[in-house]
Amino acid sequence: MHHKQFQAVPNMKMWPESRNPIVEPPEVRKMPGNSPKNRRREIGEVRNAGKLPRMETVMTRSICRRANHNKRNCPKNP
């Protein structure tokens, strides 16, 4: 449990000055190897035109032809 409570400081001007150096993020390094490239699409070209997202497809079992289950959790599994 925390016994001390911290009081909020209204704005940055009231923050105490620090003598520590300012920490900068590391430089972005180019990874070795060929970088992945995306093909430039034509104007009006739809992305993934013939491919449906997996979340919209209904999974059916081919043996019992019922939806929303597979071989592992089929109610008619012998």
Secondary structure, DSSP 8 states (H G I E B T S, - for coil): ---------SSGGGS----S-----------SS---------TT--TTTT---GGGS--B-TTT--BS--STT-TT--
